[in-house]
Amino acid sequence: MKILAFAATSSTRSINNQLVRYAASQLEEAEVDMLDINDYELPLFSEDKEVELGQPELAKAFLDKISDSDALIISFAEHNGSYTVAYKNIFDWASRINPKVFQNKPMVMLATTPGPGGASSVLATAVASAPFFDGHVKASLSVPSFYENFDIEQGRLNNDEINIQLIAAVNSLSESTAVEMKQVM
């Protein structure tokens, strides 16, 4: 199984990047492709820019990464209760090329913040909107108070209850992909 995993933020010190890396590492039999959305930086989307630029190669490459995967794990940073500009921008460009951005892929959606809210607002938005973009959310998890629940030195969750939930969430991808493969045969 090939997993595409990324933090939906351009921050180089992202706690969501740490969380998504840990989550992806829990799938032992998977090949994980860690994407950095900084590699897909484009001008801010607008209809005028779309007329000027057409379909940018970076947006096509982002869609190709999704296409080449069997499943997705995304961890969302929350800026003022919503998506980061960096993620929303590449998503907007990609959706103009293919409105089914997630291309029928099973997904696990995560989010975390330093505070007790755990980026639950952006996570709720992402989970609710994914089906409109052909995403199949198998599980989602908000991790509150990141620095209390994640051991940065060990690179892992240190809250056993949340860790069990995260492992169950990522394992739902293996189960989902196995069922789909049996249906094809």
Secondary structure, 3 states (H helix, E strand, C coil): CEEEEEEECCCCCCHHHHHHHHHHHCCCCCEEEEECHHHHCCCCCCHHHHHHHCCCHHHHHHHHHHHCCCEEEEEECCECCECCHHHHHHHHHHHHHCCCCCCCEEEEEEEECCCCCCCHHHHHHHHHHHHHHCEEEEEEEEECCHHHHEECCCCEECCHHHHHHHHHHHHHHHHHHHHHHHHHC
